[in-house]
Amino acid sequence: MNKIEQNAALDPVGDRLQRAVQSTLRGQRVRDLLHGVWLGHPLHPAMVQVPVGAWISAAVLDLLPGQRRAATTLVGLGTVSALPAAVAGLNDWAALARDQRRVGLVHAASNSVALVFYASSLAARMRGRHGMGRVLAYLGLSAASTGAYIGGHLAYKQGAQVNQSISELHRMTDEWKAIADLATLPQRELITREVDDVSVILYRHGDDVTVMLERCPHQSGPLGEGEVQEIEGHACVVCPWHGSTFRLNGGEVVHGPAANDQQLLPTRVVDGILQTKLP
Ligand code: FES
């Protein structure tokens, strides 16, 4: 797996595919829908439950007598539902870092092989060739399992589409810390501060001050260097790296590729000094 991460020979194909995905999925609404912004969680891992569940169930039914029809139905369900899951995965993949895209490319290739085997299995079953359909389905399950293993590496070792900022909280102690003199805090400006070596951004609007983790949950981009934009009446910070956008008054994700809300920290003012702590 480490060799795949470092294999630059995958880049020409990966770069071409990335351009194709970005030029095909151009609308912000479509991209946000596929990233899972509306769900507050990446959509791709949730969507793959349907094909994986259907294909594994079909593999069990293929071992039992008198279950041809049910197995064929499940192979068909898995094959059809794999397509939107793949589109959501490609949409996430196109905004990953280069080493993640290399592994993601091999993950997608394994799953594409699985899809071809399952589509062929479905065709064989529909022609009455159930023995051949079973063999093709088990080959498909092997390819899909390889793809799942690679996907696990991508998520759990490389941290793709995992919230990159939340682990920052583990470095903070659970006590109130002074971070700014409220009287000197400018209005509607992003200010960066450190709390226990954790970088946070401050944004003041009237007497309300937001304290938010500074690392973008998508790929750790510096939100403190982002732009403040008004979106649907809410002040939002736009990540300078890939454009993920978060409301400054609640942390809700407005645009992807991040699919998680950004963590806010509680605040209080004591003798004119703004303090914050762990949520
Ligand atoms: S790091 Fe990718 S959007 Fe912020």
Residues whose N, C-alpha, C, O or C-beta is under 5 A from the ligand:
A	BS01	FES	C216 H218 Q219 S220 G221 C239 W241 H242 G243 S244
